[in-house]
Amino acid sequence: MKISCVVVAYNSSATIMKCLDSVFSQSYSDKEVFVVDNGSSDGIADIARPGIRK
């Protein structure tokens, strides 16, 4: 069974990598992660993109 994780973010560039690291450090391997940028103005998409491509 696949687990889906949806992270909704708004101007959280300071903490998004900590959040993604936590999700990817879980032992369950069959997972997908979606980050929804809710109109941020702090460049969160550019920061989160490398974290998602692990």
C-alpha positions in Angstrom: 0.0 0.0 0.0 1.3 3.5 -0.9 1.2 6.3 1.6 0.6 9.8 0.3 1.8 12.8 2.2 0.6 16.3 1.3 2.5 19.2 2.7 0.7 22.6 2.4 3.2 25.4 2.7 2.9 29.2 2.9 6.1 31.3 3.3 7.8 28.4 5.2 11.1 28.4 3.5 12.9 28.4 6.9 11.3 25.0 7.9 10.3 23.2 4.7 13.5 21.1 4.4 13.2 20.0 8.1 9.6 18.9 7.3 10.7 17.0 4.1 13.7 15.4 5.9 11.3 14.1 8.5 8.9 12.7 5.9 11.7 11.0 4.0 13.4 9.6 7.1 10.4 7.4 7.9 11.0 3.7 7.5 8.0 3.1 5.3 9.4 3.1 1.7 6.3 3.1 -0.5 5.4 6.8 -0.3 4.8 9.8 -2.4 5.0 13.4 -1.3 3.3 16.4 -2.6 4.2 20.0 -1.6 1.5 22.5 -2.3 2.8 26.1 -2.4 -0.1 28.3 -1.4 1.1 31.5 -3.1 4.3 32.0 -1.1 6.6 34.9 -1.7 9.7 33.5 -0.1 11.0 31.2 -2.9 9.8 28.0 -1.2 9.4 26.1 -4.5 13.1 26.6 -5.3 14.1 25.5 -1.8 11.8 22.4 -1.7 12.4 21.1 -5.2 15.8 19.5 -4.4 14.4 18.0 -1.2 11.6 16.2 -3.1 13.9 14.8 -5.7 15.8 12.6 -3.2 
